[in-house]
Amino acid sequence: MAAPDETKHAHSSASIPDDWFQWRDKDLKAAEAVSRPSLSYWKDAWKRLKKNKLAMAGMAFLIILGILAVIGPMISPYTVTDQNRPNQFMPPSTDHWFGTDSLGRDVFTRTWYGARISLFVGLMAALIDFFVGVIYGGVSGYKGGRTDSIMMRIIEVLYGLPYLLVVILLLVVMGPSLATIIIALCVTGWVGMARIVRGQVLQIKNFEFVLASKSFGTKTSRIIRKNLIPNTMGPIIVQMTLTVPNAIFAEAFLSFLGLGIQSPFASWGVMANDALGAILSGYWWTLFFPAFFISFTMFAFNVLGDGLQDALDPKLRE
């Protein structure tokens, strides 16, 4: 005969439903997930970005491109302006890895020198976006009212100015050069960023943490710098990654038209312009390499920007 305690325990165990243990295990796992330290916003974004293989491939290509832009002209025995007429239109070989052009100049050296120019223009465009567009858009969105209205009318005027027209007007004063392209970017290149930042600031400026800072008498500049801008960094970073390829293409296009970098110095646009006559004669390598790097650099920046947009979207955060 079973003891009273054993009988009582057997009855209590028998009265517990079988699925109770499954629910208990689920609750324990949920409790462990809550007690586990959560990932920060940026760590979580990096984790999601790494899952995007195409974006990571684009990032890897850009890193390799940046490294070769620095060391490429250094490891080459030729300079960007060296001419050797007897060696003109030599196909790719061990002596000239990318071949030579119509003046016997080494295409390998000129390609990486052009990469320096293109990446420099892209970096300058991103910096102008960040320092001019972010500040202008932040002030416009936070101030609101008449200040915002006046600042937005200025943006609309600048937005209506064609970039090419601005460059041509500057060429009349300054002449064709890289400095002319940079100044044209300073005039109109930041407008898109300013509009994006303004829209973001309009959404968050009435949040509790911003109103609390304002109630404590915090200065406007500090509120924008400490409260508003950090909470708009996601769209800012995405916009910067999309600004860079647009600036690179603009420089290549202007140099192709003869409005940017001038020979004997090289940019991808200058190389493409020089190769127009040669490609008809079968010297494909003179156009292939600058065109390849223009295309793939823009593609890499665009897929990286799309990946960052998905990774930094708080709605997709786990």
Summary of the structure (lengths in Angstrom):
residues: 318
radius of gyration: 29.0
end to end distance: 56.2
largest distance: 111.6
contacts: 994
relative contact order: 0.13
helix: 76%
strand: 1%
